[in-house]
Amino acid sequence: MQRSLSTIEYSGEEASLAMVAKALSHPVRLKILKLLAGETCCFTGELTEIIPMAQSTISQHLKALLEAGLIQGEINPPKVKYCINQANWKQARSLFGEFFGQETISDCKC
């Protein structure tokens, strides 16, 4: 008998890992993170000069990264400054390290 996904309970770590993985699932978001990681801070106006996309599209990607907690923003009208959220970045690295460091993966010879 198959169980519905809504009835399965997930640990906090599993939910956090899934949320970060979803945020990392788009190449533009990876590019944004790479750019921000190399800078102290970055304004969204500068991102549109580096990534040739509409401001609204960049904003949608920034929103996904903000919701996952990978970046943080500071409003300084007329611009918003975005930086890597160091604490959450460290936690995400740890979660992925634990996940990919599992020794219990079987050697399936299908």
Secondary structure as UniProt FT lines:
FT   HELIX           5..7
FT   HELIX           12..23
FT   HELIX           27..37
FT   STRAND          42..43
FT   HELIX           44..50
FT   HELIX           55..67
FT   TURN            68..69
FT   STRAND          71..76
FT   TURN            77..78
FT   STRAND          79..84
FT   HELIX           86..100
//
